[in-house]
Amino acid sequence: MFTTTGSRGLYKAPLSKGLLLVLSGLTVMLLLLPQYQHMFEYNLQAVSHQQQVWRLLCGRLVCLDVKDSFCSAMLIYNFRIFERRFGSRKFASFLLGTWFVSALLDLLLAQAFSFLFDYEVEELPAGLLAPVFALFVPFYWSIPKVPITQVLGLVSITNKTLVYIVGLQLLTSSPFMWVLALSGLISGGLYHSNVLWLQKFLFVPAWLCAVARYLLEPLFSSSQPTSEAPLGMGATLDIQRQQRMDQLDQELLLAQFNEARANSRHQAQQTGLLPWSRLFPSLRRRREALPQAQTQPSAPPPPPPSENVVAEEQVARLVEMGFSRPDALEALRASNNDINIATNFLLQH
C-alpha cells in the first residue's frame, strides 16, 4: 500500500493530517458519548421531509462505525499524495466540490432507488465517505500501475491492489454504502474532468486558505523526515523490519535510477559524438569536394539517436500528475523512457 505514496508520513500534507486527527477523534468521542450519536446520523427522511438541512453537515462528516472510520482513514492517508502534488488548496477544493455534488446525488439516487424498487431509503452510513470514494477517480487516472507479482500466474498484484481492496471493504460494510460510493465516483469524475465547470464555481477561496495557513497549518504540519533518524524507536520488531524494508526499497529504486541515468549518458556519449571526419575533411580532399558541394545541396544533419528521444505523450502524462516538465524529461531520459521507473523515482524524491 505504501509503494504508491512512499513512506514519508504526513510531510507536506497538513490537511490530510487534520482530517485524520479531527475525524478520528470525533468518532472516538461519539463512541464514549452515545447519547449524542443521533445528532450525527445521516437521515435522508429528516433532511427531505423535516427540512433538517444541518444533518447534511453533521451526517456527512463523522463516521459512527469504527470499521468505516478505520477504512476511510487508511484511504485518506494513502490519498495524501494528491495534496503533496497539487497543494492543500486544490486538494481541499476537490474535497469541497465533491462533497457538495455528492450530497445532491445522494438524494437523487435514493429517490431513484425508491421509485424503481418501491423501497424508501431512510438512512445512509455517516461520515466523509463520498469524497473519499471520489478520490479513487484521480487515483485511477493519475497513478500509474506498476506490477509487483502474480498469484498462481493468473492474478496480477500491483502497487494499487491493496488500495482497491480497502475500498472494496469499505463498500461492503453497509447495505446502502453503494449509494455513497456511486455518488462519490460520479462527483469525482465530474469535478476531475471539469465537465460542468465545477472547478470554476466550487473552490476554496484564497482568503480562507490564508487564514487556515496562519492558524491551522502550524498545528497540523509535520517536520521533514531525515534519513539519519533511527529506525523503529520504541516500535516492535515487525515495524522495524517494515521500516527497514521501506528504506531498502527506496535505496534500491535510487540505485536503479542512477544506473539507468549513467547508462543513458554513456550511450549518449557513444552515439552523440560529433562526426569530425565529416565536418573537417582533410585539406587534400577539401579542394576536390568544394566544386561538388557548390553544385549539390548539403546533406541534412544526421537524426539524433533514438535513445535520447523522449515520447511527448509520456512527458505530458507526468506533467498531468503534477511534476514539472524539466524533472519529467530528466527522469524519462535517465530511465530510457521507462515511465514506471521514472514515476516511482519522482514519487519517492
C-alpha positions as CSV (number, residue, x, y, z in Angstrom):
1,M,0.0,0.0,0.0
2,F,2.9,2.4,0.7
3,T,4.7,1.7,-2.6
4,T,2.4,4.2,-4.3
5,T,2.9,7.1,-1.9
6,G,6.2,6.4,-0.2
7,S,7.0,6.2,3.5
8,R,7.4,9.9,4.3
9,G,4.4,10.1,6.6
10,L,2.3,13.2,6.5
11,Y,5.0,15.6,5.5
12,K,3.6,18.4,3.3
13,A,0.1,17.1,3.9
14,P,-1.4,19.2,6.8
15,L,-5.0,18.9,5.5
16,S,-4.8,15.1,5.4
17,K,-3.3,15.1,8.9
18,G,-6.0,17.4,10.2
19,L,-8.8,15.3,8.7
20,L,-7.3,12.1,10.2
21,L,-6.9,13.6,13.7
22,V,-10.2,15.5,13.9
23,L,-12.5,13.0,12.3
24,S,-11.0,10.0,14.2
25,G,-11.1,12.0,17.4
26,L,-14.8,12.9,16.9
27,T,-15.6,9.2,16.1
28,V,-14.0,8.1,19.4
29,M,-15.8,10.9,21.3
30,L,-19.1,9.8,20.0
31,L,-18.4,6.2,21.0
32,L,-17.8,7.4,24.5
33,L,-20.9,9.7,24.4
34,P,-23.6,7.6,22.7
35,Q,-26.4,9.9,23.7
36,Y,-25.1,12.4,21.1
37,Q,-24.9,9.9,18.2
38,H,-28.4,10.7,16.9
39,M,-27.3,14.2,16.0
40,F,-24.7,12.8,13.5
41,E,-26.9,10.3,11.8
42,Y,-27.3,10.7,8.0
43,N,-31.1,10.5,8.0
44,L,-32.4,11.3,4.5
45,Q,-36.0,11.4,5.7
46,A,-35.2,14.1,8.2
47,V,-33.4,16.1,5.5
48,S,-36.2,15.9,2.9
49,H,-39.4,15.8,5.0
50,Q,-38.4,17.7,8.1
51,Q,-36.0,20.1,6.5
52,Q,-33.2,19.3,8.8
53,V,-30.5,20.6,6.4
54,W,-27.9,20.6,9.2
55,R,-27.8,16.8,9.0
56,L,-26.1,17.1,5.7
57,L,-23.2,18.7,7.5
58,C,-23.2,16.5,10.6
59,G,-24.2,13.3,9.0
60,R,-21.7,13.6,6.1
61,L,-18.7,14.4,8.3
62,V,-18.2,12.0,11.2
63,C,-18.3,8.2,10.9
64,L,-20.4,6.4,13.5
65,D,-19.0,3.0,12.6
66,V,-15.5,2.1,13.7
67,K,-14.9,0.0,10.6
68,D,-15.9,2.8,8.3
69,S,-13.7,5.2,10.2
70,F,-10.7,2.9,10.0
71,C,-11.0,2.2,6.3
72,S,-11.7,5.8,5.4
73,A,-8.7,6.9,7.5
74,M,-6.4,4.4,5.6
75,L,-7.7,5.7,2.3
76,I,-7.2,9.4,3.3
77,Y,-3.7,8.6,4.4
78,N,-3.0,6.9,1.1
79,F,-4.5,9.7,-1.0
80,R,-2.4,12.3,0.8
81,I,-0.1,12.2,-2.3
82,F,-2.6,14.4,-4.1
83,E,-2.2,17.1,-1.5
84,R,1.6,16.9,-2.0
85,R,1.3,17.2,-5.8
86,F,-1.5,19.8,-6.2
87,G,-1.2,21.7,-2.9
88,S,-3.5,21.9,0.0
89,R,-5.9,24.5,-1.6
90,K,-6.5,22.4,-4.7
91,F,-6.9,19.2,-2.6
92,A,-9.4,21.0,-0.3
93,S,-11.2,22.3,-3.3
94,F,-11.6,18.8,-4.7
95,L,-13.0,17.5,-1.4
96,L,-15.3,20.5,-1.0
97,G,-16.6,20.3,-4.6
98,T,-17.2,16.5,-4.5
99,W,-18.8,16.9,-1.0
100,F,-21.5,19.4,-2.4
101,V,-22.1,17.4,-5.6
102,S,-22.3,14.1,-3.9
103,A,-24.8,15.5,-1.3
104,L,-27.2,16.2,-4.2
105,L,-26.5,12.9,-5.8
106,D,-27.3,11.0,-2.6
107,L,-30.8,12.4,-2.6
108,L,-31.3,11.7,-6.3
109,L,-30.0,8.2,-6.1
110,A,-32.1,7.4,-3.0
111,Q,-35.2,8.8,-4.8
112,A,-34.4,6.8,-7.9
113,F,-34.0,3.6,-5.9
114,S,-37.3,4.1,-4.1
115,F,-39.0,4.8,-7.4
116,L,-37.6,1.7,-9.1
117,F,-37.8,-0.9,-6.3
118,D,-40.6,0.7,-4.2
119,Y,-38.3,0.8,-1.1
120,E,-37.6,4.0,0.6
121,V,-34.0,4.6,1.8
122,E,-34.3,6.3,5.2
123,E,-30.7,6.4,6.4
124,L,-27.2,6.2,4.9
125,P,-23.9,5.5,6.5
126,A,-22.5,8.6,8.2
127,G,-19.1,10.1,7.6
128,L,-16.9,11.7,5.0
129,L,-17.3,8.7,2.7
130,A,-18.5,10.1,-0.7
131,P,-15.4,12.5,-1.1
132,V,-13.2,9.5,-0.1
133,F,-14.7,7.4,-2.9
134,A,-14.3,10.4,-5.2
135,L,-10.6,10.3,-4.7
136,F,-10.5,7.0,-6.5
137,V,-11.1,8.8,-9.8
138,P,-7.7,10.8,-9.8
139,F,-6.1,7.7,-8.2
140,Y,-7.2,5.6,-11.1
141,W,-6.2,8.0,-13.9
142,S,-3.1,9.7,-12.4
143,I,-1.2,7.0,-10.5
144,P,0.5,4.5,-12.9
145,K,0.0,0.8,-12.3
146,V,3.3,-1.0,-11.5
147,P,3.2,-4.8,-11.5
148,I,4.7,-6.3,-8.4
149,T,4.0,-10.0,-8.5
150,Q,1.4,-12.6,-9.7
151,V,-0.7,-15.1,-7.8
152,L,-0.7,-18.6,-9.4
153,G,0.3,-16.9,-12.6
154,L,-3.2,-15.6,-13.2
155,V,-3.9,-12.6,-10.8
156,S,-1.5,-9.7,-11.2
157,I,-0.7,-7.8,-7.9
158,T,0.2,-4.2,-8.5
159,N,1.1,-1.2,-6.3
160,K,-2.6,-0.2,-6.3
161,T,-4.2,-3.6,-5.4
162,L,-4.3,-3.1,-1.7
163,V,-5.9,0.3,-2.0
164,Y,-8.7,-1.1,-4.1
165,I,-9.1,-3.9,-1.5
166,V,-9.6,-1.4,1.3
167,G,-12.1,0.5,-0.9
168,L,-14.0,-2.8,-1.5
169,Q,-14.0,-3.5,2.2
170,L,-15.5,-0.1,2.8
171,L,-18.0,-0.6,0.1
172,T,-19.3,-3.9,1.6
173,S,-19.5,-2.6,5.1
174,S,-23.1,-1.4,4.8
175,P,-26.1,-2.4,2.6
176,F,-26.5,1.2,1.2
177,M,-22.9,2.1,1.1
178,W,-23.1,1.7,-2.7
179,V,-25.2,4.9,-2.8
180,L,-22.3,6.9,-1.3
181,A,-19.8,5.1,-3.5
182,L,-21.7,5.8,-6.7
183,S,-22.4,9.4,-5.8
184,G,-18.7,9.8,-4.9
185,L,-17.4,8.3,-8.1
186,I,-19.8,10.4,-10.2
187,S,-18.9,13.6,-8.4
188,G,-15.2,12.8,-8.6
189,G,-15.4,12.2,-12.3
190,L,-17.4,15.4,-12.9
191,Y,-15.0,17.5,-10.8
192,H,-11.8,15.9,-12.1
193,S,-12.9,16.3,-15.8
194,N,-14.4,19.7,-15.1
195,V,-17.3,18.9,-17.5
196,L,-19.8,21.3,-15.8
197,W,-17.1,23.8,-14.9
198,L,-17.3,22.8,-11.3
199,Q,-13.7,23.8,-10.6
200,K,-14.7,27.3,-11.5
201,F,-17.5,27.6,-9.0
202,L,-16.7,25.1,-6.2
203,F,-13.3,26.0,-4.8
204,V,-11.8,27.2,-1.5
205,P,-11.3,31.0,-1.6
206,A,-7.8,32.4,-1.2
207,W,-8.6,34.3,1.9
208,L,-9.8,31.2,3.7
209,C,-6.6,29.4,2.7
210,A,-4.6,32.3,4.1
211,V,-6.4,32.1,7.4
212,A,-6.1,28.3,7.6
213,R,-2.4,28.6,6.8
214,Y,-1.9,31.1,9.5
215,L,-4.0,29.4,12.2
216,L,-4.2,25.6,11.5
217,E,-1.1,24.8,9.5
218,P,1.3,25.2,12.5
219,L,-0.9,22.7,14.4
220,F,-1.1,20.0,11.7
221,S,2.2,20.4,9.8
222,S,4.8,17.7,10.0
223,S,8.5,18.0,10.1
224,Q,10.6,16.9,7.2
225,P,11.8,13.3,7.7
226,T,15.5,12.8,7.9
227,S,17.5,9.8,6.7
228,E,19.7,10.0,9.8
229,A,16.7,9.3,12.1
230,P,17.0,5.9,13.8
231,L,14.5,3.3,12.7
232,G,12.0,1.7,15.0
233,M,12.4,3.8,18.1
234,G,10.2,2.1,20.6
235,A,8.5,0.0,17.9
236,T,8.0,-3.7,17.7
237,L,10.3,-5.9,15.6
238,D,7.8,-6.2,12.8
239,I,7.5,-2.4,12.5
240,Q,11.3,-2.1,12.5
241,R,11.5,-4.7,9.7
242,Q,8.9,-2.9,7.7
243,Q,10.7,0.4,8.1
244,R,13.9,-1.2,7.1
245,M,12.3,-2.8,4.0
246,D,10.9,0.6,3.0
247,Q,14.3,2.2,3.3
248,L,16.0,-0.5,1.3
249,D,13.2,-0.2,-1.3
250,Q,13.9,3.5,-1.7
251,E,17.7,2.9,-1.8
252,L,17.2,0.2,-4.5
253,L,15.0,2.5,-6.5
254,L,17.6,5.3,-6.3
255,A,20.3,2.9,-7.3
256,Q,18.3,1.7,-10.3
257,F,17.6,5.3,-11.3
258,N,21.3,6.3,-11.0
259,E,22.4,3.2,-13.0
260,A,19.8,3.9,-15.7
261,R,21.0,7.6,-15.9
262,A,24.6,6.5,-16.1
263,N,23.8,4.1,-18.9
264,S,21.8,6.7,-20.7
265,R,24.7,9.2,-20.5
266,H,27.2,6.5,-21.6
267,Q,25.1,5.7,-24.7
268,A,24.7,9.4,-25.4
269,Q,28.5,9.8,-25.3
270,Q,29.0,6.9,-27.6
271,T,26.3,7.7,-30.1
272,G,26.3,11.5,-29.8
273,L,29.9,12.2,-30.7
274,L,30.3,14.8,-33.4
275,P,31.4,13.4,-36.8
276,W,34.7,15.3,-37.0
277,S,35.7,13.5,-40.2
278,R,32.7,14.7,-42.0
279,L,32.8,18.2,-40.6
280,F,36.5,18.7,-41.2
281,P,37.7,16.7,-44.2
282,S,41.4,16.6,-45.0
283,L,43.0,19.5,-46.8
284,R,43.9,17.3,-49.7
285,R,40.2,16.3,-50.3
286,R,38.7,19.6,-49.4
287,R,39.6,21.2,-52.8
288,E,38.2,18.2,-54.7
289,A,34.9,18.3,-52.6
290,L,34.4,22.1,-53.0
291,P,33.1,22.1,-56.6
292,Q,30.8,19.2,-55.9
293,A,29.5,20.9,-52.7
294,Q,28.7,24.1,-54.7
295,T,26.6,22.2,-57.3
296,Q,24.7,19.8,-54.9
297,P,22.7,20.8,-51.8
298,S,24.2,19.9,-48.5
299,A,23.0,16.8,-46.8
300,P,20.7,17.1,-43.8
301,P,22.3,16.5,-40.4
302,P,22.0,13.0,-39.1
303,P,19.0,12.5,-36.9
304,P,19.6,12.3,-33.1
305,P,19.9,8.8,-31.7
306,S,16.6,7.2,-30.7
307,E,17.8,6.6,-27.2
308,N,17.7,10.3,-26.4
309,V,14.3,10.9,-27.8
310,V,11.6,11.2,-25.1
311,A,8.0,10.5,-26.0
312,E,5.9,13.6,-25.6
313,E,3.0,11.6,-24.5
314,Q,4.9,10.3,-21.5
315,V,6.1,13.7,-20.7
316,A,2.5,15.1,-20.8
317,R,1.4,12.2,-18.6
318,L,4.0,13.0,-15.9
319,V,3.2,16.7,-16.1
320,E,-0.5,16.0,-15.6
321,M,0.4,14.0,-12.5
322,G,1.9,17.3,-11.0
323,F,5.6,17.0,-11.8
324,S,7.5,19.8,-13.6
325,R,8.4,19.4,-17.2
326,P,12.2,19.5,-16.7
327,D,12.0,16.8,-14.0
328,A,9.9,14.6,-16.2
329,L,12.3,15.0,-19.1
330,E,15.3,14.2,-17.0
331,A,13.6,11.2,-15.3
332,L,12.5,9.8,-18.7
333,R,15.9,10.3,-20.3
334,A,17.7,8.7,-17.3
335,S,15.3,5.7,-17.3
336,N,15.4,5.1,-21.0
337,N,11.8,6.1,-21.5
338,D,10.6,3.7,-18.8
339,I,7.7,5.6,-17.3
340,N,7.3,3.2,-14.3
341,I,10.9,3.7,-13.1
342,A,10.6,7.5,-13.8
343,T,7.3,7.8,-12.0
344,N,8.5,5.8,-9.0
345,F,11.6,7.9,-8.6
346,L,9.7,11.1,-8.9
347,L,7.2,9.9,-6.3
348,Q,9.9,8.9,-3.8
349,H,12.1,12.0,-4.3
